[in-house]
């Protein structure tokens, strides 16, 4: 079978797929590597494996993306570029070779030295023992070219199956690494992700692919078989329908696999508008998880007891009820404005809204200013007076 890209919608059971297939592979005598981006997902994968398999196993290995690059794709053959051991990596929130105030290039950081050799200060920090996370994939690609893809061939000897989770967050040089791995392992890689949940970038710069369409095209060019998972095991159908509207007609329609709704949730299902002045009452009534852009969102009206997550940190999680504090472009969606995410800069806000909506099992509330709350597509929640 060819390598596959599983287009797994929110709540579609992608973790279940990875765990059950991994256990089957281990039972056949194989060894599995799962590479994922967020720490939350690494914890969830290990926990679910132990729950399903009954114990931990050294034949089920979970690694963060940056650890994978350093430990498996760079360090075993790093002497092809750098003689001294790279001990760890240094996280880059931005390009480390630009002055953060002026945005001008820093001196001495060019990719190559005057003699044509690789400049250590391009890939490594000044102590030369840590690699910049934003350049790990590029360094892994360089080493692959200099060593005839030795790291990928080595990986093939160690693992019979490799899963890449959250591939929607991969960009640019990450796909160059995948290309090398695909050549060495043409039938043992499974990439899993939902491109509607692209929130993070694993690197910086403008190297393609960047957009969801281009990323899927890159997988197609590598002859990956595309397999959609459109069933949602978390959200009721009302919420699935609203989530589908965020990326209208761009993906296959989502079907809910949720059957009976527990009695304690049946009286408040679907989506509602919540006036800012009534947020405290809504939270005391339903105890929803509040999802917001950042810690400053909603500080004027959120009560102290509110449980909160930023949109990004909520990925991979599920809650019975959710209360969303929308950003400006997300409010356009709530207001029913046509093409609310038409500008390129609002794509991240669009994806974050999809993530937020699909965290909810039974109900979502959108916080709206009191004067804007009426005549919208969703009913306004009204406090019941005893």
Buried (B, 14 or more C-beta within 10 A) or exposed (E): EEBBBBBBBBBBBBBEBBBBBBBEBBEEEBBBBBBBBBEBBBEBBBEBBBEEBEEEBEBBBBBBBBBBBBEBBBBBBBEBBBEEEBEEBBEBEEBBBBEEEEEEEBEEEEEEEEEEEBBBBBBBBEEBEBBBBBBBBBBBBBBBEBBEBBBBBBBBEEBBBBBBBBBBBBBBBBBBBBBBBBEBBBEBBBBBBBBBBBBBBBBBEEBEBBBBEEBBEBBEEBEBEEEEBBBBBBBBBBBBBBBBBBBEEEBEEBEBBBEEEEEEBEEBBBBBBBBBEBBBBBBEBBBBBBBBBEEEBBEEBBEEEBEBBBBBBBBBBBBBBBBBBBBEBBBBBBBEEEEBBEEEEBBBBBBBBBBBBBBBBBBBBBBBEEEBBEEBEBEBBEEEEE
